[in-house]
Every structure is written in structure tokens, then in C-alpha cells.
Amino acid sequence: MYLYRVIGTVTLNRVHPLLMGGTLKLSEPIGETLIGHPPAEVDSVVVWDDFGASEGSIIAVSDGAEAAQPFRPQLKPIDAYNSALIDELHIHPELLDQ
């Protein structure tokens, strides 16, 4: 599971029936920057969201095979799933740069 920030919403012209009930969010990974590492050149990721994350929200993302597990036995054609909305995040300064 990784931390991402939502930077936008993906709009589809036609929606596959298995994708009904949620939205697709464009997000970027932020985990390394939270612990003091400079941001790396990263690709944005499209994440399936049924929690209602808004632009700027920090979310926990499961990707790969784990992304489809919450929907079992139905299979959804997704590669990344928003598994949690992060309300608060506290990083202890003494744990940075160790």
C-alpha cells in the first residue's frame, strides 16, 4: 500500500458496466516526499475510487493483483484501488533521515 495525492478526475465517454459505482481519480505518489526525500520523476496513476476522494486528498492505494481483491468473486478491470482516505498524517521528526 502506498500514499498518493489526488490531482484530478478521469472522465470516460462510455463506462464499462463493471466500473459502475465509483470514479477514476488521477493521482501521484507522495510517500517519499513526506519523509524528506526530494520528489522523484514519477508517473501519475489512475486509481479506482468508491470512497469519494476529492482533489488534494491523500489516499492509500493498493495496486497490482491486490487492487481487484475487494471485489471478489466479481472481477473488475482495475490496476489500482483507493483502499483508504487519510484524514491526518503525523510523521515523527526524530525518525526522519535515519
Secondary structure, DSSP 8 states (H G I E B T S, - for coil): -EEEEEEEEE--SS--GGGTTSEEEEEEE-HHHHTT--------EEEEESS---TT-EEEEEEGGGGGGGGTTS----SEEEEEEES-----GGGTT-
